[in-house]
Amino acid sequence: MNTITRFSTASSDPFTDRFATPIPRALRAESAGLTWNDFLERYSPIAGRLRLSAWTVDPRSTGLRDYDATLDIDGRSRSTRVSTPGPIAALSSILYDAGCGVEVLSFHQQSVAEGTATFVYCEHNGRRHWAMAIAADGVESALRAIIAGANILVANQGCRRSA
């Protein structure tokens, strides 16, 4: 007798349930069973010690770009200009200079109805965590995701300036 086993295609993670597109496999297992609000609270915090309050880019003829940013740390503003090939390198440099650096170990982007979703797996002082952001374009989404990751990982630690 032959039997047919049917496998459910229903998702157990709230992102896939909401957007009908999968998230990174490692995050899928970790976020299984969360509500959408719990998912956002855990991986995409709105509030935190760090906030990117200004961001502009000025292309240069050498292939680098000048990024001007204002990073608010615990309510104190710090304006910085860096020259890098891209926005993620610029934000990473700015965070490291402020003593709040995170290393992006994994980076995923995908289109969703609201624009672009970015997932980053970050590390700070040996701690690792996923973060997520959704924004109208890929650059803004990536910047927000990295800031979310930094906020998650430096939540109970002070940002320490490197010497």
Backbone as JSON Lines, residues from 0, in Angstrom:
{"i":0,"aa":"M","n":[0.84,-1.18,0.0],"ca":[0.0,0.0,0.0],"c":[0.88,1.24,0.0]}
{"i":1,"aa":"N","n":[0.63,2.14,-0.9],"ca":[1.36,3.4,-0.97],"c":[0.62,4.46,-0.18]}
{"i":2,"aa":"T","n":[1.36,5.22,0.57],"ca":[0.75,6.34,1.29],"c":[1.43,7.62,0.85]}
{"i":3,"aa":"I","n":[0.68,8.65,0.79],"ca":[1.2,9.95,0.43],"c":[1.23,10.81,1.68]}
{"i":4,"aa":"T","n":[2.39,11.33,1.96],"ca":[2.54,12.22,3.1],"c":[2.53,13.64,2.58]}
{"i":5,"aa":"R","n":[1.71,14.44,3.15],"ca":[1.65,15.85,2.75],"c":[2.39,16.7,3.76]}
{"i":6,"aa":"F","n":[3.22,17.56,3.24],"ca":[3.97,18.45,4.1],"c":[3.33,19.82,4.06]}
{"i":7,"aa":"S","n":[3.19,20.39,5.19],"ca":[2.61,21.73,5.27],"c":[3.63,22.76,4.79]}
{"i":8,"aa":"T","n":[3.17,23.7,4.0],"ca":[4.05,24.78,3.56],"c":[3.86,26.01,4.44]}
{"i":9,"aa":"A","n":[3.03,25.86,5.46],"ca":[2.81,27.0,6.36],"c":[4.09,27.33,7.11]}
{"i":10,"aa":"S","n":[4.31,28.6,7.26],"ca":[5.5,29.08,7.95],"c":[5.27,29.12,9.44]}
{"i":11,"aa":"S","n":[6.36,29.07,10.17],"ca":[6.24,29.24,11.62],"c":[6.93,30.52,12.07]}
{"i":12,"aa":"D","n":[7.44,31.32,11.11],"ca":[8.04,32.59,11.52],"c":[7.17,33.74,11.03]}
{"i":13,"aa":"P","n":[7.09,34.81,11.81],"ca":[6.15,35.89,11.51],"c":[6.49,36.69,10.26]}
{"i":14,"aa":"F","n":[7.76,36.79,9.89],"ca":[8.13,37.54,8.69],"c":[7.6,36.85,7.44]}
{"i":15,"aa":"T","n":[7.83,35.55,7.36],"ca":[7.35,34.79,6.21],"c":[5.83,34.79,6.16]}
{"i":16,"aa":"D","n":[5.19,34.68,7.32],"ca":[3.74,34.74,7.37],"c":[3.23,36.08,6.83]}
{"i":17,"aa":"R","n":[3.94,37.14,7.13],"ca":[3.49,38.49,6.75],"c":[3.79,38.82,5.29]}
{"i":18,"aa":"F","n":[4.99,38.43,4.8],"ca":[5.43,38.85,3.47],"c":[5.52,37.72,2.44]}
{"i":19,"aa":"A","n":[5.26,36.49,2.86],"ca":[5.31,35.32,1.98],"c":[6.66,35.17,1.29]}
{"i":20,"aa":"T","n":[7.7,35.52,2.0],"ca":[9.06,35.34,1.5],"c":[9.92,34.9,2.68]}
{"i":21,"aa":"P","n":[10.82,33.95,2.45],"ca":[11.59,33.41,3.58],"c":[12.66,34.37,4.1]}
{"i":22,"aa":"I","n":[12.98,34.19,5.35],"ca":[14.06,34.93,5.98],"c":[15.28,34.01,6.06]}
{"i":23,"aa":"P","n":[16.44,34.52,6.42],"ca":[17.61,33.64,6.53],"c":[17.32,32.43,7.42]}
{"i":24,"aa":"R","n":[17.79,31.28,6.99],"ca":[17.49,30.01,7.66],"c":[17.8,30.04,9.15]}
{"i":25,"aa":"A","n":[18.95,30.58,9.54],"ca":[19.32,30.61,10.96],"c":[18.35,31.45,11.77]}
{"i":26,"aa":"L","n":[17.84,32.52,11.19],"ca":[16.88,33.38,11.87],"c":[15.5,32.73,11.91]}
{"i":27,"aa":"R","n":[15.18,31.95,10.9],"ca":[13.88,31.28,10.82],"c":[13.65,30.41,12.06]}
{"i":28,"aa":"A","n":[14.62,29.6,12.4],"ca":[14.47,28.71,13.55],"c":[14.4,29.51,14.85]}
{"i":29,"aa":"E","n":[15.21,30.55,14.94],"ca":[15.27,31.37,16.15],"c":[13.98,32.15,16.4]}
{"i":30,"aa":"S","n":[13.31,32.55,15.33],"ca":[12.12,33.4,15.47],"c":[10.81,32.62,15.38]}
{"i":31,"aa":"A","n":[10.91,31.31,15.24],"ca":[9.7,30.49,15.11],"c":[8.77,30.71,16.3]}
{"i":32,"aa":"G","n":[7.51,30.88,15.99],"ca":[6.5,31.01,17.03],"c":[6.29,32.4,17.59]}
{"i":33,"aa":"L","n":[7.13,33.36,17.21],"ca":[6.93,34.73,17.69],"c":[5.76,35.4,16.97]}
{"i":34,"aa":"T","n":[5.11,36.32,17.63],"ca":[4.13,37.16,16.95],"c":[4.91,38.22,16.15]}
{"i":35,"aa":"W","n":[4.23,38.91,15.25],"ca":[4.88,39.96,14.48],"c":[5.44,41.06,15.4]}
{"i":36,"aa":"N","n":[4.66,41.46,16.39],"ca":[5.12,42.49,17.33],"c":[6.31,42.03,18.15]}
{"i":37,"aa":"D","n":[6.31,40.78,18.58],"ca":[7.46,40.24,19.31],"c":[8.7,40.16,18.41]}
{"i":38,"aa":"F","n":[8.49,39.8,17.16],"ca":[9.58,39.75,16.18],"c":[10.21,41.13,16.02]}
{"i":39,"aa":"L","n":[9.36,42.15,15.85],"ca":[9.88,43.52,15.7],"c":[10.6,43.98,16.96]}
{"i":40,"aa":"E","n":[10.05,43.69,18.1],"ca":[10.68,44.1,19.37],"c":[12.05,43.45,19.54]}
{"i":41,"aa":"R","n":[12.17,42.19,19.17],"ca":[13.41,41.46,19.37],"c":[14.48,41.8,18.32]}
{"i":42,"aa":"Y","n":[14.07,42.0,17.05],"ca":[15.05,42.14,15.97],"c":[15.09,43.53,15.33]}
{"i":43,"aa":"S","n":[14.12,44.36,15.62],"ca":[14.07,45.67,14.99],"c":[13.61,46.73,15.99]}
{"i":44,"aa":"P","n":[14.4,46.93,17.06],"ca":[13.96,47.89,18.08],"c":[13.89,49.31,17.53]}
{"i":45,"aa":"I","n":[12.87,50.03,17.94],"ca":[12.7,51.41,17.49],"c":[13.57,52.34,18.33]}
{"i":46,"aa":"A","n":[13.62,52.09,19.61],"ca":[14.38,52.94,20.52],"c":[15.7,52.25,20.87]}
{"i":47,"aa":"G","n":[16.64,53.05,21.3],"ca":[17.92,52.51,21.72],"c":[18.9,53.63,22.03]}
{"i":48,"aa":"R","n":[20.07,53.24,22.45],"ca":[21.1,54.22,22.81],"c":[21.63,54.97,21.59]}
{"i":49,"aa":"L","n":[21.56,54.34,20.43],"ca":[22.13,54.9,19.21],"c":[21.04,55.3,18.23]}
{"i":50,"aa":"R","n":[21.26,56.43,17.58],"ca":[20.33,56.87,16.54],"c":[21.15,57.6,15.48]}
{"i":51,"aa":"L","n":[20.91,57.25,14.24],"ca":[21.53,57.96,13.13],"c":[20.58,59.08,12.74]}
{"i":52,"aa":"S","n":[20.92,60.32,13.12],"ca":[19.98,61.42,12.93],"c":[20.21,62.21,11.65]}
{"i":53,"aa":"A","n":[21.35,62.05,11.01],"ca":[21.61,62.73,9.73],"c":[22.56,61.88,8.91]}
{"i":54,"aa":"W","n":[22.37,61.9,7.59],"ca":[23.2,61.09,6.7],"c":[23.19,61.72,5.33]}
{"i":55,"aa":"T","n":[24.34,62.12,4.83],"ca":[24.44,62.63,3.46],"c":[25.67,62.01,2.81]}
{"i":56,"aa":"V","n":[25.64,61.95,1.49],"ca":[26.74,61.39,0.73],"c":[27.14,62.36,-0.38]}
{"i":57,"aa":"D","n":[28.45,62.48,-0.58],"ca":[28.99,63.34,-1.62],"c":[30.0,62.51,-2.42]}
{"i":58,"aa":"P","n":[29.66,62.13,-3.67],"ca":[30.6,61.33,-4.47],"c":[31.87,62.12,-4.8]}
{"i":59,"aa":"R","n":[32.96,61.41,-4.84],"ca":[34.23,62.02,-5.23],"c":[34.69,61.37,-6.52]}
{"i":60,"aa":"S","n":[35.59,62.02,-7.21],"ca":[36.05,61.48,-8.49],"c":[36.95,60.26,-8.33]}
{"i":61,"aa":"T","n":[37.47,59.99,-7.16],"ca":[38.39,58.87,-6.94],"c":[37.69,57.54,-6.74]}
{"i":62,"aa":"G","n":[36.37,57.51,-6.75],"ca":[35.64,56.27,-6.49],"c":[35.18,56.15,-5.06]}
{"i":63,"aa":"L","n":[35.78,56.95,-4.18],"ca":[35.31,56.98,-2.8],"c":[34.17,57.98,-2.7]}
{"i":64,"aa":"R","n":[33.46,57.89,-1.61],"ca":[32.41,58.85,-1.34],"c":[32.65,59.43,0.05]}
{"i":65,"aa":"D","n":[32.29,60.69,0.23],"ca":[32.36,61.31,1.54],"c":[30.98,61.18,2.18]}
{"i":66,"aa":"Y","n":[30.95,60.6,3.36],"ca":[29.71,60.45,4.11],"c":[29.75,61.35,5.33]}
{"i":67,"aa":"D","n":[28.75,62.19,5.46],"ca":[28.59,63.02,6.64],"c":[27.44,62.44,7.44]}
{"i":68,"aa":"A","n":[27.7,62.17,8.7],"ca":[26.69,61.55,9.53],"c":[26.68,62.18,10.91]}
{"i":69,"aa":"T","n":[25.49,62.2,11.49],"ca":[25.36,62.58,12.89],"c":[24.8,61.38,13.62]}
{"i":70,"aa":"L","n":[25.58,60.9,14.57],"ca":[25.21,59.76,15.38],"c":[24.9,60.28,16.78]}
{"i":71,"aa":"D","n":[23.7,59.99,17.26],"ca":[23.32,60.37,18.62],"c":[23.54,59.15,19.51]}
{"i":72,"aa":"I","n":[24.33,59.35,20.56],"ca":[24.61,58.29,21.53],"c":[24.13,58.78,22.88]}
{"i":73,"aa":"D","n":[23.12,58.12,23.4],"ca":[22.53,58.51,24.69],"c":[22.17,60.0,24.7]}
{"i":74,"aa":"G","n":[21.64,60.51,23.59],"ca":[21.18,61.9,23.51],"c":[22.26,62.91,23.17]}
{"i":75,"aa":"R","n":[23.5,62.47,23.04],"ca":[24.58,63.39,22.67],"c":[24.92,63.19,21.2]}
{"i":76,"aa":"S","n":[24.96,64.29,20.46],"ca":[25.23,64.21,19.03],"c":[26.72,64.24,18.74]}
{"i":77,"aa":"R","n":[27.09,63.47,17.75],"ca":[28.47,63.39,17.3],"c":[28.44,63.38,15.77]}
{"i":78,"aa":"S","n":[28.97,64.46,15.15],"ca":[29.01,64.55,13.69],"c":[30.36,64.08,13.19]}
{"i":79,"aa":"T","n":[30.34,63.33,12.1],"ca":[31.54,62.72,11.57],"c":[31.51,62.75,10.05]}
{"i":80,"aa":"R","n":[32.69,62.84,9.44],"ca":[32.84,62.69,7.99],"c":[33.85,61.6,7.75]}
{"i":81,"aa":"V","n":[33.47,60.64,6.92],"ca":[34.39,59.57,6.54],"c":[34.36,59.42,5.02]}
{"i":82,"aa":"S","n":[35.46,58.93,4.47],"ca":[35.55,58.65,3.04],"c":[35.72,57.14,2.88]}
{"i":83,"aa":"T","n":[34.74,56.51,2.26],"ca":[34.77,55.06,2.05],"c":[34.14,54.74,0.7]}
{"i":84,"aa":"P","n":[34.28,53.5,0.25],"ca":[33.67,53.13,-1.02],"c":[32.14,52.99,-0.96]}
{"i":85,"aa":"G","n":[31.58,52.75,0.24],"ca":[30.14,52.53,0.32],"c":[29.56,52.85,1.68]}
{"i":86,"aa":"P","n":[28.24,52.88,1.76],"ca":[27.56,53.3,2.98],"c":[27.74,52.36,4.17]}
{"i":87,"aa":"I","n":[27.81,51.06,3.93],"ca":[27.98,50.13,5.04],"c":[29.36,50.29,5.66]}
{"i":88,"aa":"A","n":[30.37,50.44,4.82],"ca":[31.73,50.69,5.33],"c":[31.77,52.01,6.1]}
{"i":89,"aa":"A","n":[31.05,53.01,5.61],"ca":[31.02,54.31,6.28],"c":[30.39,54.19,7.67]}
{"i":90,"aa":"L","n":[29.22,53.57,7.75],"ca":[28.56,53.43,9.05],"c":[29.39,52.57,9.99]}
{"i":91,"aa":"S","n":[29.99,51.51,9.49],"ca":[30.85,50.68,10.33],"c":[31.99,51.5,10.92]}
{"i":92,"aa":"S","n":[32.62,52.31,10.1],"ca":[33.72,53.16,10.55],"c":[33.25,54.15,11.61]}
{"i":93,"aa":"I","n":[32.1,54.75,11.39],"ca":[31.55,55.73,12.32],"c":[31.24,55.08,13.67]}
{"i":94,"aa":"L","n":[30.64,53.88,13.63],"ca":[30.33,53.17,14.87],"c":[31.59,52.76,15.62]}
{"i":95,"aa":"Y","n":[32.58,52.27,14.89],"ca":[33.84,51.88,15.55],"c":[34.53,53.08,16.16]}
{"i":96,"aa":"D","n":[34.55,54.2,15.44],"ca":[35.18,55.41,15.98],"c":[34.48,55.89,17.25]}
{"i":97,"aa":"A","n":[33.18,55.63,17.36],"ca":[32.41,56.02,18.54],"c":[32.51,54.99,19.65]}
{"i":98,"aa":"G","n":[33.19,53.87,19.39],"ca":[33.33,52.82,20.4],"c":[32.13,51.89,20.46]}
{"i":99,"aa":"C","n":[31.26,51.96,19.45],"ca":[30.04,51.14,19.42],"c":[30.05,50.2,18.22]}
{"i":100,"aa":"G","n":[31.22,49.8,17.8],"ca":[31.33,49.03,16.57],"c":[30.68,47.66,16.66]}
{"i":101,"aa":"V","n":[30.08,47.26,15.57],"ca":[29.57,45.91,15.42],"c":[30.14,45.35,14.13]}
{"i":102,"aa":"E","n":[30.43,44.08,14.16],"ca":[30.89,43.4,12.95],"c":[29.69,42.71,12.33]}
{"i":103,"aa":"V","n":[29.48,42.95,11.06],"ca":[28.39,42.3,10.33],"c":[28.92,40.96,9.83]}
{"i":104,"aa":"L","n":[28.38,39.89,10.38],"ca":[28.82,38.54,10.03],"c":[28.02,37.95,8.88]}
{"i":105,"aa":"S","n":[26.8,38.4,8.74],"ca":[25.93,37.91,7.67],"c":[25.0,39.05,7.26]}
{"i":106,"aa":"F","n":[24.76,39.18,5.96],"ca":[23.97,40.29,5.42],"c":[23.03,39.74,4.35]}
{"i":107,"aa":"H","n":[21.73,40.01,4.5],"ca":[20.73,39.55,3.53],"c":[19.76,40.68,3.26]}
{"i":108,"aa":"Q","n":[19.41,40.87,1.98],"ca":[18.4,41.85,1.61],"c":[17.4,41.21,0.66]}
{"i":109,"aa":"Q","n":[16.15,41.68,0.77],"ca":[15.13,41.21,-0.15],"c":[14.03,42.24,-0.28]}
{"i":110,"aa":"S","n":[13.36,42.19,-1.41],"ca":[12.24,43.11,-1.66],"c":[11.0,42.61,-0.94]}
{"i":111,"aa":"V","n":[10.28,43.55,-0.35],"ca":[8.98,43.27,0.27],"c":[8.05,44.39,-0.17]}
{"i":112,"aa":"A","n":[6.78,44.27,0.17],"ca":[5.79,45.26,-0.26],"c":[6.16,46.68,0.14]}
{"i":113,"aa":"E","n":[6.77,46.87,1.31],"ca":[7.11,48.21,1.81],"c":[8.43,48.74,1.28]}
{"i":114,"aa":"G","n":[9.19,47.94,0.55],"ca":[10.48,48.38,0.03],"c":[11.51,47.27,0.11]}
{"i":115,"aa":"T","n":[12.52,47.45,0.97],"ca":[13.59,46.47,1.12],"c":[13.73,46.08,2.58]}
{"i":116,"aa":"A","n":[13.82,44.79,2.81],"ca":[14.09,44.27,4.15],"c":[15.55,43.85,4.2]}
{"i":117,"aa":"T","n":[16.24,44.26,5.25],"ca":[17.64,43.88,5.46],"c":[17.75,43.13,6.77]}
{"i":118,"aa":"F","n":[18.47,42.0,6.72],"ca":[18.75,41.19,7.9],"c":[20.26,41.16,8.08]}
{"i":119,"aa":"V","n":[20.72,41.48,9.27],"ca":[22.15,41.42,9.56],"c":[22.36,40.59,10.82]}
{"i":120,"aa":"Y","n":[23.39,39.79,10.79],"ca":[23.81,39.04,11.97],"c":[25.09,39.72,12.43]}
{"i":121,"aa":"C","n":[25.03,40.35,13.6],"ca":[26.12,41.2,14.07],"c":[26.77,40.62,15.32]}
{"i":122,"aa":"E","n":[28.01,41.08,15.54],"ca":[28.74,40.69,16.74],"c":[29.36,41.93,17.38]}
{"i":123,"aa":"H","n":[29.33,41.97,18.71],"ca":[29.96,43.04,19.5],"c":[30.46,42.41,20.79]}
{"i":124,"aa":"N","n":[31.75,42.51,21.04],"ca":[32.36,41.98,22.27],"c":[31.97,40.52,22.54]}
{"i":125,"aa":"G","n":[31.97,39.71,21.49],"ca":[31.68,38.29,21.64],"c":[30.21,37.91,21.65]}
{"i":126,"aa":"R","n":[29.33,38.89,21.71],"ca":[27.88,38.62,21.67],"c":[27.39,38.75,20.23]}
{"i":127,"aa":"R","n":[26.48,37.89,19.84],"ca":[25.93,37.9,18.48],"c":[24.42,37.97,18.52]}
{"i":128,"aa":"H","n":[23.86,38.65,17.5],"ca":[22.4,38.8,17.44],"c":[21.99,39.19,16.04]}
{"i":129,"aa":"W","n":[20.81,38.74,15.63],"ca":[20.21,39.16,14.37],"c":[19.51,40.5,14.57]}
{"i":130,"aa":"A","n":[19.47,41.3,13.52],"ca":[18.69,42.54,13.51],"c":[18.06,42.67,12.14]}
{"i":131,"aa":"M","n":[16.98,43.44,12.06],"ca":[16.24,43.58,10.82],"c":[15.69,44.99,10.71]}
{"i":132,"aa":"A","n":[15.6,45.48,9.48],"ca":[14.95,46.76,9.22],"c":[14.3,46.71,7.85]}
{"i":133,"aa":"I","n":[13.22,47.47,7.72],"ca":[12.54,47.61,6.43],"c":[12.47,49.1,6.13]}
{"i":134,"aa":"A","n":[12.87,49.47,4.93],"ca":[12.82,50.88,4.51],"c":[12.54,50.93,3.01]}
{"i":135,"aa":"A","n":[12.3,52.14,2.54],"ca":[11.94,52.34,1.14],"c":[13.03,51.89,0.17]}
{"i":136,"aa":"D","n":[14.31,52.06,0.55],"ca":[15.38,51.65,-0.35],"c":[16.41,50.81,0.4]}
{"i":137,"aa":"G","n":[17.26,50.14,-0.35],"ca":[18.22,49.21,0.21],"c":[19.25,49.85,1.13]}
{"i":138,"aa":"V","n":[19.73,51.04,0.79],"ca":[20.74,51.69,1.63],"c":[20.14,52.06,2.98]}
{"i":139,"aa":"E","n":[19.0,52.71,2.97],"ca":[18.36,53.11,4.23],"c":[18.04,51.88,5.08]}
{"i":140,"aa":"S","n":[17.56,50.82,4.44],"ca":[17.24,49.6,5.15],"c":[18.49,49.01,5.79]}
{"i":141,"aa":"A","n":[19.61,48.97,5.06],"ca":[20.86,48.43,5.6],"c":[21.35,49.26,6.78]}
{"i":142,"aa":"L","n":[21.32,50.58,6.65],"ca":[21.77,51.44,7.74],"c":[20.92,51.24,8.99]}
{"i":143,"aa":"R","n":[19.62,51.19,8.8],"ca":[18.73,50.98,9.95],"c":[18.95,49.62,10.61]}
{"i":144,"aa":"A","n":[19.19,48.59,9.79],"ca":[19.42,47.25,10.35],"c":[20.71,47.22,11.17]}
{"i":145,"aa":"I","n":[21.76,47.87,10.69],"ca":[23.03,47.89,11.43],"c":[22.88,48.69,12.73]}
{"i":146,"aa":"I","n":[22.18,49.8,12.67],"ca":[21.91,50.56,13.9],"c":[21.09,49.72,14.88]}
{"i":147,"aa":"A","n":[20.1,48.98,14.37],"ca":[19.3,48.1,15.23],"c":[20.2,47.05,15.88]}
{"i":148,"aa":"G","n":[21.1,46.47,15.09],"ca":[22.04,45.49,15.64],"c":[22.93,46.09,16.72]}
{"i":149,"aa":"A","n":[23.42,47.29,16.48],"ca":[24.25,47.97,17.48],"c":[23.45,48.26,18.74]}
{"i":150,"aa":"N","n":[22.21,48.71,18.58],"ca":[21.37,48.98,19.75],"c":[21.1,47.72,20.56]}
{"i":151,"aa":"I","n":[20.88,46.62,19.89],"ca":[20.64,45.35,20.59],"c":[21.88,44.92,21.35]}
{"i":152,"aa":"L","n":[23.04,45.02,20.7],"ca":[24.26,44.47,21.28],"c":[24.96,45.39,22.28]}
{"i":153,"aa":"V","n":[24.75,46.7,22.2],"ca":[25.41,47.6,23.17],"c":[24.42,48.13,24.19]}
{"i":154,"aa":"A","n":[23.24,47.52,24.25],"ca":[22.17,48.0,25.12],"c":[22.61,48.19,26.57]}
{"i":155,"aa":"N","n":[23.35,47.24,27.11],"ca":[23.75,47.33,28.51],"c":[25.22,47.69,28.68]}
{"i":156,"aa":"Q","n":[25.85,48.05,27.59],"ca":[27.26,48.41,27.63],"c":[27.39,49.84,27.14]}
{"i":157,"aa":"G","n":[28.34,50.55,27.64],"ca":[28.6,51.88,27.13],"c":[29.41,51.81,25.86]}
{"i":158,"aa":"C","n":[29.24,52.8,25.0],"ca":[30.11,52.9,23.83],"c":[31.44,53.44,24.32]}
{"i":159,"aa":"R","n":[32.47,52.77,23.95],"ca":[33.81,53.17,24.39],"c":[34.62,53.6,23.2]}
{"i":160,"aa":"R","n":[35.15,54.8,23.27],"ca":[36.0,55.29,22.19],"c":[37.27,54.47,22.15]}
{"i":161,"aa":"S","n":[37.65,54.12,20.93],"ca":[38.92,53.42,20.78],"c":[40.05,54.43,20.83]}
{"i":162,"aa":"A","n":[41.16,54.0,21.33],"ca":[42.31,54.91,21.48],"c":[42.98,55.19,20.15]}
